[in-house]
Amino acid sequence: MAEQMHLSQGYLSQIEVGTRVPSLRVLRLVAQTTGAKLSELLDDAA
């Protein structure tokens, strides 16, 4: 998935463990890549 979004795996790993907060741009890329809606991702983060 990291390749599809043009992000490093390390960057995504930092987001997963909570040491980095994803930007709106990254959230949009994740939504676009996975087919999820941005609102769903934001609801899950809350």
N, C-alpha and C positions, 0 to 999 in steps of 0.2 A: 504494500500500500504506500510506503514511503516514496518509492520510485514514481508511482503514478501521480503523487502530489508534489514531486520535486522537492522533497524535504529529506533530511538525513534521518536514519533510523535512531540515532542518538538523540536528536531533538524530540522525536515522538516518544521515545522512552522517558525522557525528562518530564514530558507532559503527563505520561501515564503514572509516574510515581509521585507527581505533585511538586516537583522542584521547579517547574516552569509553568506559567499560565499561558494557554494558547491565545493568540490574537484572533480577532474576528476573521481575518484573512484565512488563517489556518482552519478555523471552524467551518468556514465556507468551503474550503477545499475538501475537508473530511466529509461534509454533507454531500458534496457533488460526487466524490469518489465512491462513497458507500450507498448512495441513493436515498439517504435519510434526509429529512427536512431539517433545516437549521433550527427551527423552533423546538424540534424533538431533542436535538443535541443540547440546547440551552436548558430545557426542562430537566434533562438527566443530570446536568451539572449542578443544578440547584439543590 
